[in-house]
Amino acid sequence: MTARARVIRFVLSTALLLGAPHAFGHPSYAMYLMDQEMILVGEVKSFDYTIPHSWLQLTITGDEETAQDWAIEMEGVPQLFPQGIRQDYVTPGDRITVLVHPMRGNRPAGLWQGSIDSQGRAFGRAEGLDPPGPQ
């Protein structure tokens, strides 16, 4: 292999490697009402810190003491980690306030925008959210 061919191979390989993180694909957000926001206060049922999406499962108790489970879609680990969210972000039983874009069709699900826990730790778009009180 000539020196010129090695340089070309190196340049192309480097360009591919540097461009790989920017080849970020994501499905449509069409299932969420992106023009609406909803604040949920509930108890963590589970938190799955995964790729491509993390999931927060909440149990919301209404005024009539009727419980409803909500599925909150979050970004994946590569996007959450720089925000300070780790696998131990929340544990089952923790109380949390979450800002979401609700899912269409009145389904108990939403797209995470931000949250604040009972210790006052805020993540994402949490401005204006209050820590959850005791249940």
Rosetta constraint file for C-alpha pairs under 8 A:
AtomPair CA 1 CA 5 HARMONIC 6.27 0.50
AtomPair CA 1 CA 6 HARMONIC 6.78 0.50
AtomPair CA 2 CA 6 HARMONIC 6.38 0.50
AtomPair CA 3 CA 7 HARMONIC 6.27 0.50
AtomPair CA 4 CA 8 HARMONIC 6.24 0.50
AtomPair CA 5 CA 9 HARMONIC 6.07 0.50
AtomPair CA 6 CA 10 HARMONIC 6.04 0.50
AtomPair CA 7 CA 11 HARMONIC 6.10 0.50
AtomPair CA 8 CA 12 HARMONIC 6.12 0.50
AtomPair CA 9 CA 13 HARMONIC 6.01 0.50
AtomPair CA 10 CA 14 HARMONIC 6.03 0.50
AtomPair CA 11 CA 15 HARMONIC 6.13 0.50
AtomPair CA 12 CA 16 HARMONIC 6.21 0.50
AtomPair CA 13 CA 17 HARMONIC 6.23 0.50
AtomPair CA 14 CA 18 HARMONIC 6.05 0.50
AtomPair CA 15 CA 19 HARMONIC 5.98 0.50
AtomPair CA 16 CA 20 HARMONIC 6.09 0.50
AtomPair CA 17 CA 21 HARMONIC 7.93 0.50
AtomPair CA 19 CA 23 HARMONIC 6.72 0.50
AtomPair CA 29 CA 34 HARMONIC 7.68 0.50
AtomPair CA 30 CA 34 HARMONIC 7.99 0.50
AtomPair CA 31 CA 103 HARMONIC 5.85 0.50
AtomPair CA 31 CA 104 HARMONIC 5.76 0.50
AtomPair CA 32 CA 101 HARMONIC 6.10 0.50
AtomPair CA 32 CA 102 HARMONIC 5.69 0.50
AtomPair CA 32 CA 103 HARMONIC 4.25 0.50
AtomPair CA 32 CA 104 HARMONIC 5.47 0.50
AtomPair CA 32 CA 110 HARMONIC 6.87 0.50
AtomPair CA 32 CA 111 HARMONIC 6.93 0.50
AtomPair CA 33 CA 37 HARMONIC 7.91 0.50
AtomPair CA 33 CA 101 HARMONIC 5.77 0.50
AtomPair CA 33 CA 102 HARMONIC 5.68 0.50
AtomPair CA 33 CA 103 HARMONIC 5.95 0.50
AtomPair CA 33 CA 104 HARMONIC 5.95 0.50
AtomPair CA 34 CA 101 HARMONIC 5.66 0.50
AtomPair CA 34 CA 102 HARMONIC 7.75 0.50
AtomPair CA 35 CA 101 HARMONIC 7.60 0.50
AtomPair CA 36 CA 101 HARMONIC 5.78 0.50
AtomPair CA 36 CA 102 HARMONIC 6.98 0.50
AtomPair CA 37 CA 99 HARMONIC 6.76 0.50
AtomPair CA 37 CA 100 HARMONIC 5.61 0.50
AtomPair CA 37 CA 101 HARMONIC 4.72 0.50
AtomPair CA 37 CA 102 HARMONIC 6.61 0.50
AtomPair CA 38 CA 99 HARMONIC 5.77 0.50
AtomPair CA 38 CA 100 HARMONIC 5.37 0.50
AtomPair CA 38 CA 101 HARMONIC 6.23 0.50
AtomPair CA 38 CA 102 HARMONIC 6.53 0.50
AtomPair CA 39 CA 97 HARMONIC 6.92 0.50
AtomPair CA 39 CA 98 HARMONIC 5.67 0.50
AtomPair CA 39 CA 99 HARMONIC 4.67 0.50
AtomPair CA 39 CA 100 HARMONIC 6.47 0.50
AtomPair CA 40 CA 60 HARMONIC 7.36 0.50
AtomPair CA 40 CA 97 HARMONIC 5.65 0.50
AtomPair CA 40 CA 98 HARMONIC 5.16 0.50
AtomPair CA 40 CA 99 HARMONIC 6.47 0.50
AtomPair CA 40 CA 100 HARMONIC 7.70 0.50
AtomPair CA 41 CA 60 HARMONIC 6.49 0.50
AtomPair CA 41 CA 95 HARMONIC 7.28 0.50
AtomPair CA 41 CA 96 HARMONIC 5.79 0.50
AtomPair CA 41 CA 97 HARMONIC 4.42 0.50
AtomPair CA 41 CA 98 HARMONIC 6.39 0.50
AtomPair CA 41 CA 132 HARMONIC 6.32 0.50
AtomPair CA 42 CA 58 HARMONIC 5.83 0.50
AtomPair CA 42 CA 59 HARMONIC 5.45 0.50
AtomPair CA 42 CA 60 HARMONIC 4.54 0.50
AtomPair CA 42 CA 61 HARMONIC 6.80 0.50
AtomPair CA 42 CA 95 HARMONIC 5.61 0.50
AtomPair CA 42 CA 96 HARMONIC 5.74 0.50
AtomPair CA 42 CA 97 HARMONIC 6.67 0.50
AtomPair CA 42 CA 132 HARMONIC 7.84 0.50
AtomPair CA 43 CA 58 HARMONIC 5.47 0.50
AtomPair CA 43 CA 59 HARMONIC 5.20 0.50
AtomPair CA 43 CA 60 HARMONIC 6.62 0.50
AtomPair CA 43 CA 92 HARMONIC 7.39 0.50
AtomPair CA 43 CA 93 HARMONIC 5.56 0.50
AtomPair CA 43 CA 94 HARMONIC 5.55 0.50
AtomPair CA 43 CA 95 HARMONIC 4.50 0.50
AtomPair CA 43 CA 96 HARMONIC 6.36 0.50
AtomPair CA 44 CA 56 HARMONIC 7.33 0.50
AtomPair CA 44 CA 57 HARMONIC 6.08 0.50
AtomPair CA 44 CA 58 HARMONIC 4.65 0.50
AtomPair CA 44 CA 59 HARMONIC 6.42 0.50
AtomPair CA 44 CA 90 HARMONIC 7.25 0.50
AtomPair CA 44 CA 91 HARMONIC 6.61 0.50
AtomPair CA 44 CA 92 HARMONIC 4.86 0.50
AtomPair CA 44 CA 93 HARMONIC 5.27 0.50
AtomPair CA 44 CA 94 HARMONIC 5.35 0.50
AtomPair CA 44 CA 95 HARMONIC 6.23 0.50
AtomPair CA 44 CA 96 HARMONIC 7.12 0.50
AtomPair CA 45 CA 56 HARMONIC 7.74 0.50
AtomPair CA 45 CA 57 HARMONIC 5.21 0.50
AtomPair CA 45 CA 58 HARMONIC 5.21 0.50
AtomPair CA 45 CA 59 HARMONIC 6.30 0.50
AtomPair CA 45 CA 91 HARMONIC 7.85 0.50
AtomPair CA 45 CA 92 HARMONIC 4.93 0.50
AtomPair CA 45 CA 93 HARMONIC 6.50 0.50
AtomPair CA 46 CA 56 HARMONIC 6.03 0.50
AtomPair CA 46 CA 57 HARMONIC 5.11 0.50
AtomPair CA 46 CA 58 HARMONIC 7.21 0.50
AtomPair CA 46 CA 91 HARMONIC 6.76 0.50
AtomPair CA 46 CA 92 HARMONIC 5.43 0.50
AtomPair CA 47 CA 54 HARMONIC 7.44 0.50
AtomPair CA 47 CA 55 HARMONIC 5.75 0.50
AtomPair CA 47 CA 56 HARMONIC 4.58 0.50
AtomPair CA 47 CA 57 HARMONIC 6.26 0.50
AtomPair CA 47 CA 87 HARMONIC 7.91 0.50
AtomPair CA 47 CA 90 HARMONIC 6.89 0.50
AtomPair CA 47 CA 91 HARMONIC 7.02 0.50
AtomPair CA 47 CA 92 HARMONIC 7.69 0.50
AtomPair CA 48 CA 54 HARMONIC 5.37 0.50
AtomPair CA 48 CA 55 HARMONIC 5.06 0.50
AtomPair CA 48 CA 56 HARMONIC 6.49 0.50
AtomPair CA 48 CA 87 HARMONIC 7.77 0.50
AtomPair CA 49 CA 53 HARMONIC 7.65 0.50
AtomPair CA 49 CA 54 HARMONIC 4.77 0.50
AtomPair CA 49 CA 55 HARMONIC 6.83 0.50
AtomPair CA 49 CA 76 HARMONIC 7.26 0.50
AtomPair CA 49 CA 77 HARMONIC 6.36 0.50
AtomPair CA 49 CA 86 HARMONIC 7.56 0.50
AtomPair CA 49 CA 87 HARMONIC 5.62 0.50
AtomPair CA 50 CA 54 HARMONIC 4.84 0.50
AtomPair CA 50 CA 55 HARMONIC 7.77 0.50
AtomPair CA 50 CA 76 HARMONIC 5.91 0.50
AtomPair CA 50 CA 77 HARMONIC 5.88 0.50
AtomPair CA 51 CA 76 HARMONIC 4.81 0.50
AtomPair CA 51 CA 77 HARMONIC 5.84 0.50
AtomPair CA 51 CA 78 HARMONIC 7.84 0.50
AtomPair CA 52 CA 75 HARMONIC 7.19 0.50
AtomPair CA 52 CA 76 HARMONIC 4.81 0.50
AtomPair CA 52 CA 77 HARMONIC 7.40 0.50
AtomPair CA 53 CA 73 HARMONIC 6.75 0.50
AtomPair CA 53 CA 74 HARMONIC 5.74 0.50
AtomPair CA 53 CA 75 HARMONIC 4.99 0.50
AtomPair CA 53 CA 76 HARMONIC 4.12 0.50
AtomPair CA 53 CA 77 HARMONIC 7.37 0.50
AtomPair CA 54 CA 73 HARMONIC 6.27 0.50
AtomPair CA 54 CA 74 HARMONIC 4.94 0.50
AtomPair CA 54 CA 75 HARMONIC 5.78 0.50
AtomPair CA 54 CA 76 HARMONIC 5.20 0.50
AtomPair CA 54 CA 77 HARMONIC 7.00 0.50
AtomPair CA 55 CA 71 HARMONIC 6.84 0.50
AtomPair CA 55 CA 72 HARMONIC 5.67 0.50
AtomPair CA 55 CA 73 HARMONIC 4.95 0.50
AtomPair CA 55 CA 74 HARMONIC 5.68 0.50
AtomPair CA 56 CA 71 HARMONIC 6.06 0.50
AtomPair CA 56 CA 72 HARMONIC 4.97 0.50
AtomPair CA 56 CA 73 HARMONIC 6.62 0.50
AtomPair CA 56 CA 74 HARMONIC 7.30 0.50
AtomPair CA 57 CA 69 HARMONIC 6.89 0.50
AtomPair CA 57 CA 70 HARMONIC 5.71 0.50
AtomPair CA 57 CA 71 HARMONIC 4.77 0.50
AtomPair CA 57 CA 72 HARMONIC 6.12 0.50
AtomPair CA 58 CA 69 HARMONIC 5.57 0.50
AtomPair CA 58 CA 70 HARMONIC 5.08 0.50
AtomPair CA 58 CA 71 HARMONIC 6.57 0.50
AtomPair CA 58 CA 72 HARMONIC 7.64 0.50
AtomPair CA 59 CA 67 HARMONIC 6.27 0.50
AtomPair CA 59 CA 68 HARMONIC 5.56 0.50
AtomPair CA 59 CA 69 HARMONIC 4.39 0.50
AtomPair CA 59 CA 70 HARMONIC 6.21 0.50
AtomPair CA 60 CA 67 HARMONIC 5.51 0.50
AtomPair CA 60 CA 68 HARMONIC 5.22 0.50
AtomPair CA 60 CA 69 HARMONIC 6.16 0.50
AtomPair CA 60 CA 70 HARMONIC 7.16 0.50
AtomPair CA 61 CA 65 HARMONIC 5.55 0.50
AtomPair CA 61 CA 66 HARMONIC 5.54 0.50
AtomPair CA 61 CA 67 HARMONIC 4.35 0.50
AtomPair CA 61 CA 68 HARMONIC 6.42 0.50
AtomPair CA 62 CA 66 HARMONIC 5.41 0.50
AtomPair CA 62 CA 67 HARMONIC 6.37 0.50
AtomPair CA 62 CA 68 HARMONIC 7.95 0.50
AtomPair CA 68 CA 108 HARMONIC 7.63 0.50
AtomPair CA 69 CA 108 HARMONIC 6.87 0.50
AtomPair CA 70 CA 108 HARMONIC 4.82 0.50
AtomPair CA 70 CA 109 HARMONIC 5.13 0.50
AtomPair CA 70 CA 110 HARMONIC 7.71 0.50
AtomPair CA 71 CA 108 HARMONIC 6.60 0.50
AtomPair CA 71 CA 109 HARMONIC 4.61 0.50
AtomPair CA 71 CA 110 HARMONIC 6.57 0.50
AtomPair CA 72 CA 100 HARMONIC 7.68 0.50
AtomPair CA 72 CA 109 HARMONIC 5.54 0.50
AtomPair CA 72 CA 110 HARMONIC 4.91 0.50
AtomPair CA 72 CA 111 HARMONIC 5.68 0.50
AtomPair CA 72 CA 112 HARMONIC 5.96 0.50
AtomPair CA 73 CA 109 HARMONIC 7.67 0.50
AtomPair CA 73 CA 110 HARMONIC 6.23 0.50
AtomPair CA 73 CA 111 HARMONIC 4.94 0.50
AtomPair CA 73 CA 112 HARMONIC 5.86 0.50
AtomPair CA 74 CA 111 HARMONIC 6.30 0.50
AtomPair CA 74 CA 112 HARMONIC 5.22 0.50
AtomPair CA 74 CA 113 HARMONIC 7.96 0.50
AtomPair CA 75 CA 79 HARMONIC 6.01 0.50
AtomPair CA 75 CA 80 HARMONIC 6.32 0.50
AtomPair CA 75 CA 112 HARMONIC 7.95 0.50
AtomPair CA 76 CA 80 HARMONIC 6.19 0.50
AtomPair CA 77 CA 81 HARMONIC 5.65 0.50
AtomPair CA 78 CA 82 HARMONIC 7.32 0.50
AtomPair CA 79 CA 83 HARMONIC 7.30 0.50
AtomPair CA 80 CA 84 HARMONIC 6.72 0.50
AtomPair CA 80 CA 85 HARMONIC 5.35 0.50
AtomPair CA 80 CA 86 HARMONIC 7.49 0.50
AtomPair CA 81 CA 85 HARMONIC 5.15 0.50
AtomPair CA 81 CA 86 HARMONIC 6.08 0.50
AtomPair CA 83 CA 123 HARMONIC 6.79 0.50
AtomPair CA 83 CA 124 HARMONIC 7.17 0.50
AtomPair CA 84 CA 123 HARMONIC 7.57 0.50
AtomPair CA 85 CA 89 HARMONIC 5.58 0.50
AtomPair CA 85 CA 123 HARMONIC 7.51 0.50
AtomPair CA 90 CA 94 HARMONIC 6.41 0.50
AtomPair CA 94 CA 117 HARMONIC 7.79 0.50
AtomPair CA 94 CA 118 HARMONIC 7.61 0.50
AtomPair CA 95 CA 117 HARMONIC 6.46 0.50
AtomPair CA 95 CA 118 HARMONIC 6.04 0.50
AtomPair CA 95 CA 132 HARMONIC 6.10 0.50
AtomPair CA 95 CA 133 HARMONIC 7.78 0.50
AtomPair CA 95 CA 134 HARMONIC 7.70 0.50
AtomPair CA 96 CA 115 HARMONIC 7.00 0.50
AtomPair CA 96 CA 116 HARMONIC 6.01 0.50
AtomPair CA 96 CA 117 HARMONIC 4.54 0.50
AtomPair CA 96 CA 118 HARMONIC 6.14 0.50
AtomPair CA 96 CA 131 HARMONIC 6.85 0.50
AtomPair CA 96 CA 132 HARMONIC 5.58 0.50
AtomPair CA 97 CA 115 HARMONIC 5.50 0.50
AtomPair CA 97 CA 116 HARMONIC 5.39 0.50
AtomPair CA 97 CA 117 HARMONIC 6.32 0.50
AtomPair CA 97 CA 129 HARMONIC 7.01 0.50
AtomPair CA 97 CA 130 HARMONIC 7.01 0.50
AtomPair CA 97 CA 131 HARMONIC 6.15 0.50
AtomPair CA 97 CA 132 HARMONIC 5.62 0.50
AtomPair CA 98 CA 112 HARMONIC 7.14 0.50
AtomPair CA 98 CA 113 HARMONIC 7.56 0.50
AtomPair CA 98 CA 114 HARMONIC 5.90 0.50
AtomPair CA 98 CA 115 HARMONIC 4.28 0.50
AtomPair CA 98 CA 116 HARMONIC 6.67 0.50
AtomPair CA 98 CA 129 HARMONIC 7.87 0.50
AtomPair CA 99 CA 112 HARMONIC 6.20 0.50
AtomPair CA 99 CA 113 HARMONIC 5.38 0.50
AtomPair CA 99 CA 114 HARMONIC 5.20 0.50
AtomPair CA 99 CA 115 HARMONIC 6.02 0.50
AtomPair CA 99 CA 125 HARMONIC 7.64 0.50
AtomPair CA 99 CA 126 HARMONIC 7.27 0.50
AtomPair CA 99 CA 129 HARMONIC 7.79 0.50
AtomPair CA 100 CA 110 HARMONIC 5.37 0.50
AtomPair CA 100 CA 111 HARMONIC 5.07 0.50
AtomPair CA 100 CA 112 HARMONIC 4.61 0.50
AtomPair CA 100 CA 113 HARMONIC 5.29 0.50
AtomPair CA 100 CA 114 HARMONIC 7.25 0.50
AtomPair CA 101 CA 110 HARMONIC 5.32 0.50
AtomPair CA 101 CA 111 HARMONIC 5.04 0.50
AtomPair CA 101 CA 112 HARMONIC 6.80 0.50
AtomPair CA 101 CA 113 HARMONIC 7.27 0.50
AtomPair CA 102 CA 106 HARMONIC 7.82 0.50
AtomPair CA 102 CA 107 HARMONIC 7.95 0.50
AtomPair CA 102 CA 108 HARMONIC 7.80 0.50
AtomPair CA 102 CA 109 HARMONIC 6.15 0.50
AtomPair CA 102 CA 110 HARMONIC 4.25 0.50
AtomPair CA 102 CA 111 HARMONIC 6.47 0.50
AtomPair CA 103 CA 107 HARMONIC 5.97 0.50
AtomPair CA 103 CA 108 HARMONIC 7.22 0.50
AtomPair CA 103 CA 109 HARMONIC 5.46 0.50
AtomPair CA 103 CA 110 HARMONIC 5.06 0.50
AtomPair CA 103 CA 111 HARMONIC 7.40 0.50
AtomPair CA 113 CA 124 HARMONIC 5.99 0.50
AtomPair CA 113 CA 125 HARMONIC 5.58 0.50
AtomPair CA 113 CA 126 HARMONIC 7.72 0.50
AtomPair CA 114 CA 122 HARMONIC 7.50 0.50
AtomPair CA 114 CA 123 HARMONIC 5.47 0.50
AtomPair CA 114 CA 124 HARMONIC 4.08 0.50
AtomPair CA 114 CA 125 HARMONIC 4.29 0.50
AtomPair CA 114 CA 126 HARMONIC 4.79 0.50
AtomPair CA 115 CA 122 HARMONIC 5.77 0.50
AtomPair CA 115 CA 123 HARMONIC 5.40 0.50
AtomPair CA 115 CA 124 HARMONIC 6.53 0.50
AtomPair CA 115 CA 125 HARMONIC 7.11 0.50
AtomPair CA 115 CA 126 HARMONIC 5.30 0.50
AtomPair CA 115 CA 129 HARMONIC 7.33 0.50
AtomPair CA 116 CA 120 HARMONIC 5.79 0.50
AtomPair CA 116 CA 121 HARMONIC 5.41 0.50
AtomPair CA 116 CA 122 HARMONIC 4.28 0.50
AtomPair CA 116 CA 123 HARMONIC 6.36 0.50
AtomPair CA 116 CA 126 HARMONIC 6.34 0.50
AtomPair CA 116 CA 129 HARMONIC 6.75 0.50
AtomPair CA 116 CA 130 HARMONIC 7.01 0.50
AtomPair CA 116 CA 131 HARMONIC 5.62 0.50
AtomPair CA 116 CA 132 HARMONIC 7.80 0.50
AtomPair CA 117 CA 121 HARMONIC 5.50 0.50
AtomPair CA 117 CA 122 HARMONIC 6.76 0.50
AtomPair CA 117 CA 131 HARMONIC 5.63 0.50
AtomPair CA 117 CA 132 HARMONIC 6.72 0.50
AtomPair CA 118 CA 131 HARMONIC 5.10 0.50
AtomPair CA 118 CA 132 HARMONIC 5.47 0.50
AtomPair CA 118 CA 133 HARMONIC 7.08 0.50
AtomPair CA 119 CA 131 HARMONIC 7.19 0.50
AtomPair CA 120 CA 130 HARMONIC 7.93 0.50
AtomPair CA 120 CA 131 HARMONIC 5.60 0.50
AtomPair CA 122 CA 126 HARMONIC 5.71 0.50
